[in-house]
Amino acid sequence: MASQQSTIDYLLEQLASAGPVSAHKMFGEYGVYCDGKIVALVCDDQFFLKPTPEGRAFLADAVDEQPAYSGAKPSFRIAGERWDDAEWMAELVRVTTAALPVPKPKGKKKG
C-alpha cells in the first residue's frame, strides 16, 4: 500500500520548523529530506527516521526499530500519535539531520 499524499503534506507541515524540508517520491513511497540530507522514509503511511546515536538519545526509552520495507535496515519508526507534536517532531529531525554526514556531490553524467 503506497503512502497517501495527505500524509506527506501533513508531515512536511509538522516538520517545517526543522529547516528546509521536502519529500520526493521514491519507488512508490517517499524520502524525506532536511538540509539536503535524506533523514526519513515514509512507507505505507508510516514515518521511519534514519537511526543515529543522537536520535536514539532524544527518543530515550521510546525507541521502536523496524525496517521501512522488506530487506531494509532497521529505522526508528515514529508512531502516528507523535506526529501531532510539531515541536517534538521538528526537534527530532533537527537532531538527526545534524548527526548525518553531508551528502557526497553527484558526479556529472557522461553523455
Gaussian input, Z-matrix of N, CA and C with variables (Angstrom, degrees):
# hf/3-21g

backbone

0 1
 N
 C     1     B1
 C     2     B2     1     A1
 N     3     B3     2     A2     1     D1
 C     4     B4     3     A3     2     D2
 C     5     B5     4     A4     3     D3
 N     6     B6     5     A5     4     D4
 C     7     B7     6     A6     5     D5
 C     8     B8     7     A7     6     D6
 N     9     B9     8     A8     7     D7
 C    10    B10     9     A9     8     D8
 C    11    B11    10    A10     9     D9
 N    12    B12    11    A11    10    D10
 C    13    B13    12    A12    11    D11
 C    14    B14    13    A13    12    D12
 N    15    B15    14    A14    13    D13
 C    16    B16    15    A15    14    D14
 C    17    B17    16    A16    15    D15
 N    18    B18    17    A17    16    D16
 C    19    B19    18    A18    17    D17
 C    20    B20    19    A19    18    D18
 N    21    B21    20    A20    19    D19
 C    22    B22    21    A21    20    D20
 C    23    B23    22    A22    21    D21
 N    24    B24    23    A23    22    D22
 C    25    B25    24    A24    23    D23
 C    26    B26    25    A25    24    D24
 N    27    B27    26    A26    25    D25
 C    28    B28    27    A27    26    D26
 C    29    B29    28    A28    27    D27
 N    30    B30    29    A29    28    D28
 C    31    B31    30    A30    29    D29
 C    32    B32    31    A31    30    D30
 N    33    B33    32    A32    31    D31
 C    34    B34    33    A33    32    D32
 C    35    B35    34    A34    33    D33
 N    36    B36    35    A35    34    D34
 C    37    B37    36    A36    35    D35
 C    38    B38    37    A37    36    D36
 N    39    B39    38    A38    37    D37
 C    40    B40    39    A39    38    D38
 C    41    B41    40    A40    39    D39
 N    42    B42    41    A41    40    D40
 C    43    B43    42    A42    41    D41
 C    44    B44    43    A43    42    D42
 N    45    B45    44    A44    43    D43
 C    46    B46    45    A45    44    D44
 C    47    B47    46    A46    45    D45
 N    48    B48    47    A47    46    D46
 C    49    B49    48    A48    47    D47
 C    50    B50    49    A49    48    D48
 N    51    B51    50    A50    49    D49
 C    52    B52    51    A51    50    D50
 C    53    B53    52    A52    51    D51
 N    54    B54    53    A53    52    D52
 C    55    B55    54    A54    53    D53
 C    56    B56    55    A55    54    D54
 N    57    B57    56    A56    55    D55
 C    58    B58    57    A57    56    D56
 C    59    B59    58    A58    57    D57
 N    60    B60    59    A59    58    D58
 C    61    B61    60    A60    59    D59
 C    62    B62    61    A61    60    D60
 N    63    B63    62    A62    61    D61
 C    64    B64    63    A63    62    D62
 C    65    B65    64    A64    63    D63
 N    66    B66    65    A65    64    D64
 C    67    B67    66    A66    65    D65
 C    68    B68    67    A67    66    D66
 N    69    B69    68    A68    67    D67
 C    70    B70    69    A69    68    D68
 C    71    B71    70    A70    69    D69
 N    72    B72    71    A71    70    D70
 C    73    B73    72    A72    71    D71
 C    74    B74    73    A73    72    D72
 N    75    B75    74    A74    73    D73
 C    76    B76    75    A75    74    D74
 C    77    B77    76    A76    75    D75
 N    78    B78    77    A77    76    D76
 C    79    B79    78    A78    77    D77
 C    80    B80    79    A79    78    D78
 N    81    B81    80    A80    79    D79
 C    82    B82    81    A81    80    D80
 C    83    B83    82    A82    81    D81
 N    84    B84    83    A83    82    D82
 C    85    B85    84    A84    83    D83
 C    86    B86    85    A85    84    D84
 N    87    B87    86    A86    85    D85
 C    88    B88    87    A87    86    D86
 C    89    B89    88    A88    87    D87
 N    90    B90    89    A89    88    D88
 C    91    B91    90    A90    89    D89
 C    92    B92    91    A91    90    D90
 N    93    B93    92    A92    91    D91
 C    94    B94    93    A93    92    D92
 C    95    B95    94    A94    93    D93
 N    96    B96    95    A95    94    D94
 C    97    B97    96    A96    95    D95
 C    98    B98    97    A97    96    D96
 N    99    B99    98    A98    97    D97
 C   100   B100    99    A99    98    D98
 C   101   B101   100   A100    99    D99
 N   102   B102   101   A101   100   D100
 C   103   B103   102   A102   101   D101
 C   104   B104   103   A103   102   D102
 N   105   B105   104   A104   103   D103
 C   106   B106   105   A105   104   D104
 C   107   B107   106   A106   105   D105
 N   108   B108   107   A107   106   D106
 C   109   B109   108   A108   107   D107
 C   110   B110   109   A109   108   D108
 N   111   B111   110   A110   109   D109
 C   112   B112   111   A111   110   D110
 C   113   B113   112   A112   111   D111
 N   114   B114   113   A113   112   D112
 C   115   B115   114   A114   113   D113
 C   116   B116   115   A115   114   D114
 N   117   B117   116   A116   115   D115
 C   118   B118   117   A117   116   D116
 C   119   B119   118   A118   117   D117
 N   120   B120   119   A119   118   D118
 C   121   B121   120   A120   119   D119
 C   122   B122   121   A121   120   D120
 N   123   B123   122   A122   121   D121
 C   124   B124   123   A123   122   D122
 C   125   B125   124   A124   123   D123
 N   126   B126   125   A125   124   D124
 C   127   B127   126   A126   125   D125
 C   128   B128   127   A127   126   D126
 N   129   B129   128   A128   127   D127
 C   130   B130   129   A129   128   D128
 C   131   B131   130   A130   129   D129
 N   132   B132   131   A131   130   D130
 C   133   B133   132   A132   131   D131
 C   134   B134   133   A133   132   D132
 N   135   B135   134   A134   133   D133
 C   136   B136   135   A135   134   D134
 C   137   B137   136   A136   135   D135
 N   138   B138   137   A137   136   D136
 C   139   B139   138   A138   137   D137
 C   140   B140   139   A139   138   D138
 N   141   B141   140   A140   139   D139
 C   142   B142   141   A141   140   D140
 C   143   B143   142   A142   141   D141
 N   144   B144   143   A143   142   D142
 C   145   B145   144   A144   143   D143
 C   146   B146   145   A145   144   D144
 N   147   B147   146   A146   145   D145
 C   148   B148   147   A147   146   D146
 C   149   B149   148   A148   147   D147
 N   150   B150   149   A149   148   D148
 C   151   B151   150   A150   149   D149
 C   152   B152   151   A151   150   D150
 N   153   B153   152   A152   151   D151
 C   154   B154   153   A153   152   D152
 C   155   B155   154   A154   153   D153
 N   156   B156   155   A155   154   D154
 C   157   B157   156   A156   155   D155
 C   158   B158   157   A157   156   D156
 N   159   B159   158   A158   157   D157
 C   160   B160   159   A159   158   D158
 C   161   B161   160   A160   159   D159
 N   162   B162   161   A161   160   D160
 C   163   B163   162   A162   161   D161
 C   164   B164   163   A163   162   D162
 N   165   B165   164   A164   163   D163
 C   166   B166   165   A165   164   D164
 C   167   B167   166   A166   165   D165
 N   168   B168   167   A167   166   D166
 C   169   B169   168   A168   167   D167
 C   170   B170   169   A169   168   D168
 N   171   B171   170   A170   169   D169
 C   172   B172   171   A171   170   D170
 C   173   B173   172   A172   171   D171
 N   174   B174   173   A173   172   D172
 C   175   B175   174   A174   173   D173
 C   176   B176   175   A175   174   D174
 N   177   B177   176   A176   175   D175
 C   178   B178   177   A177   176   D176
 C   179   B179   178   A178   177   D177
 N   180   B180   179   A179   178   D178
 C   181   B181   180   A180   179   D179
 C   182   B182   181   A181   180   D180
 N   183   B183   182   A182   181   D181
 C   184   B184   183   A183   182   D182
 C   185   B185   184   A184   183   D183
 N   186   B186   185   A185   184   D184
 C   187   B187   186   A186   185   D185
 C   188   B188   187   A187   186   D186
 N   189   B189   188   A188   187   D187
 C   190   B190   189   A189   188   D188
 C   191   B191   190   A190   189   D189
 N   192   B192   191   A191   190   D190
 C   193   B193   192   A192   191   D191
 C   194   B194   193   A193   192   D192
 N   195   B195   194   A194   193   D193
 C   196   B196   195   A195   194   D194
 C   197   B197   196   A196   195   D195
 N   198   B198   197   A197   196   D196
 C   199   B199   198   A198   197   D197
 C   200   B200   199   A199   198   D198
 N   201   B201   200   A200   199   D199
 C   202   B202   201   A201   200   D200
 C   203   B203   202   A202   201   D201
 N   204   B204   203   A203   202   D202
 C   205   B205   204   A204   203   D203
 C   206   B206   205   A205   204   D204
 N   207   B207   206   A206   205   D205
 C   208   B208   207   A207   206   D206
 C   209   B209   208   A208   207   D207
 N   210   B210   209   A209   208   D208
 C   211   B211   210   A210   209   D209
 C   212   B212   211   A211   210   D210
 N   213   B213   212   A212   211   D211
 C   214   B214   213   A213   212   D212
 C   215   B215   214   A214   213   D213
 N   216   B216   215   A215   214   D214
 C   217   B217   216   A216   215   D215
 C   218   B218   217   A217   216   D216
 N   219   B219   218   A218   217   D217
 C   220   B220   219   A219   218   D218
 C   221   B221   220   A220   219   D219
 N   222   B222   221   A221   220   D220
 C   223   B223   222   A222   221   D221
 C   224   B224   223   A223   222   D222
 N   225   B225   224   A224   223   D223
 C   226   B226   225   A225   224   D224
 C   227   B227   226   A226   225   D225
 N   228   B228   227   A227   226   D226
 C   229   B229   228   A228   227   D227
 C   230   B230   229   A229   228   D228
 N   231   B231   230   A230   229   D229
 C   232   B232   231   A231   230   D230
 C   233   B233   232   A232   231   D231
 N   234   B234   233   A233   232   D232
 C   235   B235   234   A234   233   D233
 C   236   B236   235   A235   234   D234
 N   237   B237   236   A236   235   D235
 C   238   B238   237   A237   236   D236
 C   239   B239   238   A238   237   D237
 N   240   B240   239   A239   238   D238
 C   241   B241   240   A240   239   D239
 C   242   B242   241   A241   240   D240
 N   243   B243   242   A242   241   D241
 C   244   B244   243   A243   242   D242
 C   245   B245   244   A244   243   D243
 N   246   B246   245   A245   244   D244
 C   247   B247   246   A246   245   D245
 C   248   B248   247   A247   246   D246
 N   249   B249   248   A248   247   D247
 C   250   B250   249   A249   248   D248
 C   251   B251   250   A250   249   D249
 N   252   B252   251   A251   250   D250
 C   253   B253   252   A252   251   D251
 C   254   B254   253   A253   252   D252
 N   255   B255   254   A254   253   D253
 C   256   B256   255   A255   254   D254
 C   257   B257   256   A256   255   D255
 N   258   B258   257   A257   256   D256
 C   259   B259   258   A258   257   D257
 C   260   B260   259   A259   258   D258
 N   261   B261   260   A260   259   D259
 C   262   B262   261   A261   260   D260
 C   263   B263   262   A262   261   D261
 N   264   B264   263   A263   262   D262
 C   265   B265   264   A264   263   D263
 C   266   B266   265   A265   264   D264
 N   267   B267   266   A266   265   D265
 C   268   B268   267   A267   266   D266
 C   269   B269   268   A268   267   D267
 N   270   B270   269   A269   268   D268
 C   271   B271   270   A270   269   D269
 C   272   B272   271   A271   270   D270
 N   273   B273   272   A272   271   D271
 C   274   B274   273   A273   272   D272
 C   275   B275   274   A274   273   D273
 N   276   B276   275   A275   274   D274
 C   277   B277   276   A276   275   D275
 C   278   B278   277   A277   276   D276
 N   279   B279   278   A278   277   D277
 C   280   B280   279   A279   278   D278
 C   281   B281   280   A280   279   D279
 N   282   B282   281   A281   280   D280
 C   283   B283   282   A282   281   D281
 C   284   B284   283   A283   282   D282
 N   285   B285   284   A284   283   D283
 C   286   B286   285   A285   284   D284
 C   287   B287   286   A286   285   D285
 N   288   B288   287   A287   286   D286
 C   289   B289   288   A288   287   D287
 C   290   B290   289   A289   288   D288
 N   291   B291   290   A290   289   D289
 C   292   B292   291   A291   290   D290
 C   293   B293   292   A292   291   D291
 N   294   B294   293   A293   292   D292
 C   295   B295   294   A294   293   D293
 C   296   B296   295   A295   294   D294
 N   297   B297   296   A296   295   D295
 C   298   B298   297   A297   296   D296
 C   299   B299   298   A298   297   D297
 N   300   B300   299   A299   298   D298
 C   301   B301   300   A300   299   D299
 C   302   B302   301   A301   300   D300
 N   303   B303   302   A302   301   D301
 C   304   B304   303   A303   302   D302
 C   305   B305   304   A304   303   D303
 N   306   B306   305   A305   304   D304
 C   307   B307   306   A306   305   D305
 C   308   B308   307   A307   306   D306
 N   309   B309   308   A308   307   D307
 C   310   B310   309   A309   308   D308
 C   311   B311   310   A310   309   D309
 N   312   B312   311   A311   310   D310
 C   313   B313   312   A312   311   D311
 C   314   B314   313   A313   312   D312
 N   315   B315   314   A314   313   D313
 C   316   B316   315   A315   314   D314
 C   317   B317   316   A316   315   D315
 N   318   B318   317   A317   316   D316
 C   319   B319   318   A318   317   D317
 C   320   B320   319   A319   318   D318
 N   321   B321   320   A320   319   D319
 C   322   B322   321   A321   320   D320
 C   323   B323   322   A322   321   D321
 N   324   B324   323   A323   322   D322
 C   325   B325   324   A324   323   D323
 C   326   B326   325   A325   324   D324
 N   327   B327   326   A326   325   D325
 C   328   B328   327   A327   326   D326
 C   329   B329   328   A328   327   D327
 N   330   B330   329   A329   328   D328
 C   331   B331   330   A330   329   D329
 C   332   B332   331   A331   330   D330

   B1=1.4512
   B2=1.5225
   B3=1.2838
   B4=1.4581
   B5=1.5250
   B6=1.3166
   B7=1.4651
   B8=1.5208
   B9=1.3179
   B10=1.4521
   B11=1.5327
   B12=1.3079
   B13=1.4639
   B14=1.5280
   B15=1.3260
   B16=1.4709
   B17=1.5317
   B18=1.3248
   B19=1.4691
   B20=1.5197
   B21=1.3232
   B22=1.4649
   B23=1.5191
   B24=1.3228
   B25=1.4632
   B26=1.5287
   B27=1.3218
   B28=1.4615
   B29=1.5258
   B30=1.3398
   B31=1.4614
   B32=1.5319
   B33=1.3135
   B34=1.4644
   B35=1.5241
   B36=1.3157
   B37=1.4669
   B38=1.5334
   B39=1.3243
   B40=1.4663
   B41=1.5273
   B42=1.3265
   B43=1.4598
   B44=1.5297
   B45=1.3094
   B46=1.4672
   B47=1.5257
   B48=1.3201
   B49=1.4647
   B50=1.5293
   B51=1.3352
   B52=1.4691
   B53=1.5251
   B54=1.3147
   B55=1.4514
   B56=1.5090
   B57=1.3327
   B58=1.4652
   B59=1.5385
   B60=1.3252
   B61=1.4654
   B62=1.5196
   B63=1.3198
   B64=1.4610
   B65=1.5149
   B66=1.3080
   B67=1.4650
   B68=1.5186
   B69=1.3189
   B70=1.4624
   B71=1.5140
   B72=1.3284
   B73=1.4570
   B74=1.5307
   B75=1.3292
   B76=1.4627
   B77=1.5219
   B78=1.2982
   B79=1.4667
   B80=1.5325
   B81=1.3148
   B82=1.4594
   B83=1.5078
   B84=1.3038
   B85=1.4568
   B86=1.5263
   B87=1.3410
   B88=1.4594
   B89=1.5180
   B90=1.3123
   B91=1.4502
   B92=1.5156
   B93=1.3327
   B94=1.4647
   B95=1.5230
   B96=1.3273
   B97=1.4536
   B98=1.5229
   B99=1.3356
   B100=1.4583
   B101=1.5198
   B102=1.3115
   B103=1.4710
   B104=1.5274
   B105=1.3168
   B106=1.4572
   B107=1.5196
   B108=1.3345
   B109=1.4665
   B110=1.5207
   B111=1.3317
   B112=1.4511
   B113=1.5366
   B114=1.3349
   B115=1.4667
   B116=1.5186
   B117=1.3284
   B118=1.4560
   B119=1.5227
   B120=1.3146
   B121=1.4575
   B122=1.5204
   B123=1.3116
   B124=1.4549
   B125=1.5165
   B126=1.3222
   B127=1.4640
   B128=1.5165
   B129=1.3219
   B130=1.4679
   B131=1.5237
   B132=1.3308
   B133=1.4666
   B134=1.5245
   B135=1.3301
   B136=1.4516
   B137=1.5233
   B138=1.3414
   B139=1.4599
   B140=1.5209
   B141=1.3353
   B142=1.4557
   B143=1.5311
   B144=1.3206
   B145=1.4538
   B146=1.5269
   B147=1.3342
   B148=1.4703
   B149=1.5244
   B150=1.3111
   B151=1.4616
   B152=1.5276
   B153=1.3172
   B154=1.4636
   B155=1.5243
   B156=1.3269
   B157=1.4689
   B158=1.5370
   B159=1.3375
   B160=1.4632
   B161=1.5343
   B162=1.3262
   B163=1.4599
   B164=1.5185
   B165=1.3339
   B166=1.4693
   B167=1.5326
   B168=1.3332
   B169=1.4680
   B170=1.5290
   B171=1.3360
   B172=1.4645
   B173=1.5222
   B174=1.3248
   B175=1.4629
   B176=1.5258
   B177=1.3256
   B178=1.4780
   B179=1.5244
   B180=1.3152
   B181=1.4639
   B182=1.5312
   B183=1.3163
   B184=1.4645
   B185=1.5252
   B186=1.3280
   B187=1.4664
   B188=1.5297
   B189=1.3188
   B190=1.4706
   B191=1.5247
   B192=1.3173
   B193=1.4647
   B194=1.5156
   B195=1.3360
   B196=1.4597
   B197=1.5242
   B198=1.3262
   B199=1.4647
   B200=1.5315
   B201=1.3159
   B202=1.4661
   B203=1.5246
   B204=1.3296
   B205=1.4606
   B206=1.5180
   B207=1.2900
   B208=1.4620
   B209=1.5203
   B210=1.3194
   B211=1.4502
   B212=1.5188
   B213=1.3244
   B214=1.4624
   B215=1.5276
   B216=1.3380
   B217=1.4563
   B218=1.5309
   B219=1.3341
   B220=1.4706
   B221=1.5313
   B222=1.3155
   B223=1.4608
   B224=1.5169
   B225=1.3306
   B226=1.4603
   B227=1.5300
   B228=1.3401
   B229=1.4714
   B230=1.5210
   B231=1.3194
   B232=1.4599
   B233=1.5206
   B234=1.3261
   B235=1.4661
   B236=1.5265
   B237=1.3147
   B238=1.4575
   B239=1.5134
   B240=1.3317
   B241=1.4691
   B242=1.5303
   B243=1.3345
   B244=1.4729
   B245=1.5297
   B246=1.3149
   B247=1.4592
   B248=1.5139
   B249=1.3333
   B250=1.4597
   B251=1.5236
   B252=1.3281
   B253=1.4584
   B254=1.5350
   B255=1.3176
   B256=1.4677
   B257=1.5251
   B258=1.3133
   B259=1.4637
   B260=1.5349
   B261=1.3182
   B262=1.4664
   B263=1.5322
   B264=1.3323
   B265=1.4708
   B266=1.5292
   B267=1.3312
   B268=1.4667
   B269=1.5289
   B270=1.3246
   B271=1.4668
   B272=1.5259
   B273=1.3162
   B274=1.4657
   B275=1.5296
   B276=1.3157
   B277=1.4653
   B278=1.5293
   B279=1.3363
   B280=1.4789
   B281=1.5286
   B282=1.3285
   B283=1.4730
   B284=1.5302
   B285=1.3186
   B286=1.4689
   B287=1.5202
   B288=1.3198
   B289=1.4663
   B290=1.5225
   B291=1.3190
   B292=1.4652
   B293=1.5276
   B294=1.3278
   B295=1.4631
   B296=1.5270
   B297=1.3136
   B298=1.4670
   B299=1.5229
   B300=1.3350
   B301=1.4656
   B302=1.5251
   B303=1.3146
   B304=1.4676
   B305=1.5247
   B306=1.3383
   B307=1.4686
   B308=1.5250
   B309=1.3299
   B310=1.4604
   B311=1.5234
   B312=1.3424
   B313=1.4669
   B314=1.5233
   B315=1.3114
   B316=1.4618
   B317=1.5204
   B318=1.3321
   B319=1.4614
   B320=1.5102
   B321=1.3125
   B322=1.4692
   B323=1.5137
   B324=1.3274
   B325=1.4604
   B326=1.5142
   B327=1.3140
   B328=1.4659
   B329=1.5116
   B330=1.2572
   B331=1.4518
   B332=1.4131
   A1=109.13
   A2=118.19
   A3=122.90
   A4=110.56
   A5=115.33
   A6=121.10
   A7=109.74
   A8=115.27
   A9=121.53
   A10=110.05
   A11=116.52
   A12=121.07
   A13=110.77
   A14=117.36
   A15=120.32
   A16=111.14
   A17=117.77
   A18=121.52
   A19=109.92
   A20=116.74
   A21=121.86
   A22=109.97
   A23=117.32
   A24=121.31
   A25=110.58
   A26=117.46
   A27=121.76
   A28=110.72
   A29=117.13
   A30=120.24
   A31=111.25
   A32=117.74
   A33=120.34
   A34=111.23
   A35=116.65
   A36=121.08
   A37=109.98
   A38=116.26
   A39=121.05
   A40=111.83
   A41=117.48
   A42=122.38
   A43=113.24
   A44=117.92
   A45=121.83
   A46=113.23
   A47=118.95
   A48=119.96
   A49=112.74
   A50=118.14
   A51=121.71
   A52=111.57
   A53=117.27
   A54=122.59
   A55=108.31
   A56=117.30
   A57=118.72
   A58=109.94
   A59=116.51
   A60=121.51
   A61=110.13
   A62=114.63
   A63=120.75
   A64=108.11
   A65=115.99
   A66=121.69
   A67=108.00
   A68=115.38
   A69=121.10
   A70=108.59
   A71=114.45
   A72=120.16
   A73=109.58
   A74=114.48
   A75=120.66
   A76=108.41
   A77=116.78
   A78=121.43
   A79=112.41
   A80=117.62
   A81=121.89
   A82=113.70
   A83=118.67
   A84=123.59
   A85=107.73
   A86=118.48
   A87=120.36
   A88=112.53
   A89=115.70
   A90=123.09
   A91=107.20
   A92=116.84
   A93=121.86
   A94=107.59
   A95=115.87
   A96=122.90
   A97=110.40
   A98=115.25
   A99=121.84
   A100=106.66
   A101=117.21
   A102=122.37
   A103=111.68
   A104=117.58
   A105=122.04
   A106=115.08
   A107=116.92
   A108=121.24
   A109=109.09
   A110=117.34
   A111=119.27
   A112=107.37
   A113=116.02
   A114=120.87
   A115=112.93
   A116=116.63
   A117=118.55
   A118=110.83
   A119=114.80
   A120=123.17
   A121=107.79
   A122=115.87
   A123=121.12
   A124=105.86
   A125=115.26
   A126=122.17
   A127=108.39
   A128=116.52
   A129=121.33
   A130=111.49
   A131=116.55
   A132=123.43
   A133=112.80
   A134=116.90
   A135=122.44
   A136=108.47
   A137=116.63
   A138=123.08
   A139=109.55
   A140=116.76
   A141=123.34
   A142=108.92
   A143=116.59
   A144=123.33
   A145=110.83
   A146=116.51
   A147=120.10
   A148=108.94
   A149=117.52
   A150=118.97
   A151=112.46
   A152=115.62
   A153=122.89
   A154=106.85
   A155=118.53
   A156=120.02
   A157=111.76
   A158=116.41
   A159=120.68
   A160=111.29
   A161=116.21
   A162=120.19
   A163=111.35
   A164=116.11
   A165=120.99
   A166=110.11
   A167=116.97
   A168=121.15
   A169=110.65
   A170=117.14
   A171=121.15
   A172=110.86
   A173=116.54
   A174=121.31
   A175=112.30
   A176=117.06
   A177=123.75
   A178=110.21
   A179=117.51
   A180=121.80
   A181=112.91
   A182=117.66
   A183=121.11
   A184=112.80
   A185=117.96
   A186=120.94
   A187=110.26
   A188=115.84
   A189=123.60
   A190=105.35
   A191=117.45
   A192=120.86
   A193=110.62
   A194=114.76
   A195=122.40
   A196=108.58
   A197=117.58
   A198=118.54
   A199=110.03
   A200=116.14
   A201=120.91
   A202=111.76
   A203=116.03
   A204=122.21
   A205=107.79
   A206=117.04
   A207=121.76
   A208=110.64
   A209=116.38
   A210=121.55
   A211=114.68
   A212=117.68
   A213=121.24
   A214=110.61
   A215=115.13
   A216=120.16
   A217=108.07
   A218=117.76
   A219=119.29
   A220=111.97
   A221=114.97
   A222=124.21
   A223=107.69
   A224=116.41
   A225=120.47
   A226=107.57
   A227=116.57
   A228=119.94
   A229=107.73
   A230=114.86
   A231=120.82
   A232=108.00
   A233=115.38
   A234=121.90
   A235=111.30
   A236=115.96
   A237=122.85
   A238=114.61
   A239=117.62
   A240=119.32
   A241=111.88
   A242=118.63
   A243=121.91
   A244=111.40
   A245=117.95
   A246=121.78
   A247=112.98
   A248=117.47
   A249=120.72
   A250=112.77
   A251=117.99
   A252=122.38
   A253=108.13
   A254=115.37
   A255=121.33
   A256=111.86
   A257=117.83
   A258=121.10
   A259=110.67
   A260=116.62
   A261=121.91
   A262=110.51
   A263=116.43
   A264=121.05
   A265=110.50
   A266=117.06
   A267=120.93
   A268=110.26
   A269=118.02
   A270=120.38
   A271=110.57
   A272=117.65
   A273=121.18
   A274=110.43
   A275=117.41
   A276=121.41
   A277=110.37
   A278=118.13
   A279=120.75
   A280=110.85
   A281=116.64
   A282=121.91
   A283=109.89
   A284=115.83
   A285=120.53
   A286=110.90
   A287=117.29
   A288=121.51
   A289=110.93
   A290=116.83
   A291=121.25
   A292=111.36
   A293=117.25
   A294=121.35
   A295=113.26
   A296=117.18
   A297=120.50
   A298=111.20
   A299=117.06
   A300=119.64
   A301=111.75
   A302=114.96
   A303=120.54
   A304=107.33
   A305=117.89
   A306=119.05
   A307=111.45
   A308=114.96
   A309=120.44
   A310=108.76
   A311=116.90
   A312=118.47
   A313=110.40
   A314=114.39
   A315=119.31
   A316=108.73
   A317=114.94
   A318=120.71
   A319=111.59
   A320=115.76
   A321=119.71
   A322=109.30
   A323=114.99
   A324=120.55
   A325=109.29
   A326=115.23
   A327=119.18
   A328=108.54
   A329=117.07
   A330=119.33
   A331=113.34
   D1=122.61
   D2=-179.55
   D3=-77.22
   D4=153.73
   D5=178.18
   D6=-71.15
   D7=149.04
   D8=179.98
   D9=-85.80
   D10=145.86
   D11=177.26
   D12=-58.76
   D13=-34.65
   D14=-179.95
   D15=-63.19
   D16=-33.15
   D17=176.85
   D18=-65.30
   D19=-45.63
   D20=179.86
   D21=-63.55
   D22=-45.30
   D23=179.90
   D24=-59.12
   D25=-43.81
   D26=-179.64
   D27=-64.71
   D28=-46.59
   D29=179.99
   D30=-61.48
   D31=-43.48
   D32=179.30
   D33=-62.88
   D34=-37.30
   D35=176.78
   D36=-64.02
   D37=-43.89
   D38=-178.94
   D39=-67.24
   D40=-30.60
   D41=-175.90
   D42=-93.77
   D43=2.22
   D44=-172.25
   D45=-54.73
   D46=-35.54
   D47=-177.47
   D48=-81.80
   D49=-0.16
   D50=177.90
   D51=-75.66
   D52=-19.84
   D53=-175.37
   D54=134.49
   D55=-165.36
   D56=178.94
   D57=-69.34
   D58=107.39
   D59=-179.66
   D60=-112.89
   D61=147.92
   D62=177.36
   D63=-154.24
   D64=166.51
   D65=176.96
   D66=-132.06
   D67=140.77
   D68=179.13
   D69=-128.68
   D70=135.06
   D71=179.53
   D72=-67.15
   D73=131.83
   D74=-179.94
   D75=-139.74
   D76=114.31
   D77=175.59
   D78=54.22
   D79=38.28
   D80=178.73
   D81=86.03
   D82=-8.07
   D83=176.99
   D84=-119.94
   D85=-161.08
   D86=-174.84
   D87=-134.52
   D88=144.66
   D89=168.13
   D90=-103.60
   D91=137.27
   D92=179.03
   D93=-107.43
   D94=128.83
   D95=-176.77
   D96=-116.05
   D97=144.87
   D98=172.09
   D99=-137.49
   D100=129.60
   D101=-177.03
   D102=52.74
   D103=35.76
   D104=177.96
   D105=78.69
   D106=2.71
   D107=-179.94
   D108=-107.28
   D109=136.77
   D110=175.47
   D111=-75.98
   D112=120.65
   D113=-175.56
   D114=-112.08
   D115=-19.14
   D116=-175.38
   D117=-158.07
   D118=163.73
   D119=171.11
   D120=-121.61
   D121=146.01
   D122=171.28
   D123=-116.36
   D124=113.10
   D125=-178.13
   D126=-129.45
   D127=131.84
   D128=-178.62
   D129=51.11
   D130=41.65
   D131=179.45
   D132=58.84
   D133=31.55
   D134=174.82
   D135=-122.77
   D136=147.15
   D137=-175.94
   D138=-102.46
   D139=118.72
   D140=-178.34
   D141=-118.01
   D142=111.53
   D143=-176.99
   D144=-92.18
   D145=140.12
   D146=176.82
   D147=-59.04
   D148=133.31
   D149=-179.83
   D150=-77.38
   D151=132.85
   D152=173.74
   D153=-139.01
   D154=155.46
   D155=175.77
   D156=-58.60
   D157=-36.32
   D158=179.91
   D159=-67.85
   D160=-39.84
   D161=176.47
   D162=-65.50
   D163=-40.39
   D164=178.31
   D165=-61.26
   D166=-43.15
   D167=178.97
   D168=-64.29
   D169=-40.22
   D170=179.07
   D171=-64.15
   D172=-41.10
   D173=-178.84
   D174=-74.02
   D175=-21.46
   D176=-179.72
   D177=54.93
   D178=-120.39
   D179=-175.63
   D180=-84.80
   D181=-1.68
   D182=-174.90
   D183=-93.51
   D184=22.55
   D185=-177.15
   D186=-76.56
   D187=125.06
   D188=175.57
   D189=-124.48
   D190=106.64
   D191=-177.72
   D192=-102.19
   D193=125.98
   D194=178.34
   D195=-149.11
   D196=151.63
   D197=173.49
   D198=-73.30
   D199=144.02
   D200=179.71
   D201=-70.26
   D202=-27.50
   D203=179.15
   D204=-154.88
   D205=166.05
   D206=-178.39
   D207=-58.42
   D208=126.75
   D209=179.32
   D210=90.99
   D211=-5.53
   D212=-179.97
   D213=-83.69
   D214=157.21
   D215=173.45
   D216=-70.79
   D217=152.54
   D218=177.82
   D219=-61.80
   D220=142.51
   D221=175.94
   D222=-126.35
   D223=168.92
   D224=174.83
   D225=-81.34
   D226=113.67
   D227=176.38
   D228=-86.80
   D229=120.70
   D230=-179.29
   D231=-98.52
   D232=116.11
   D233=-176.08
   D234=-60.28
   D235=144.55
   D236=-178.06
   D237=-55.21
   D238=-32.68
   D239=-179.20
   D240=-68.52
   D241=-18.47
   D242=177.32
   D243=-80.35
   D244=-20.03
   D245=-175.45
   D246=-62.65
   D247=-27.74
   D248=-176.87
   D249=-68.85
   D250=-18.05
   D251=178.87
   D252=-91.14
   D253=85.50
   D254=-174.59
   D255=-59.33
   D256=-40.15
   D257=-179.17
   D258=-63.16
   D259=-44.09
   D260=179.71
   D261=-65.16
   D262=-46.27
   D263=-179.72
   D264=-61.69
   D265=-45.24
   D266=-178.60
   D267=-63.53
   D268=-40.90
   D269=179.32
   D270=-66.16
   D271=-40.67
   D272=177.60
   D273=-60.10
   D274=-43.09
   D275=179.27
   D276=-69.27
   D277=-39.06
   D278=176.79
   D279=-60.54
   D280=-45.97
   D281=-179.77
   D282=-61.24
   D283=-44.24
   D284=-179.43
   D285=-66.97
   D286=-45.09
   D287=-179.85
   D288=-58.79
   D289=-44.23
   D290=-179.23
   D291=-63.04
   D292=-30.21
   D293=-177.30
   D294=-82.90
   D295=-17.31
   D296=-176.99
   D297=-85.58
   D298=146.32
   D299=178.35
   D300=-69.81
   D301=156.42
   D302=175.87
   D303=-67.62
   D304=133.66
   D305=179.84
   D306=-63.38
   D307=145.98
   D308=177.60
   D309=-70.61
   D310=141.50
   D311=177.96
   D312=-64.91
   D313=142.72
   D314=179.23
   D315=-78.83
   D316=141.01
   D317=177.75
   D318=-75.37
   D319=161.35
   D320=177.47
   D321=-71.66
   D322=143.04
   D323=176.37
   D324=-74.55
   D325=138.13
   D326=176.09
   D327=-82.75
   D328=132.56
   D329=-174.67
   D330=-130.88

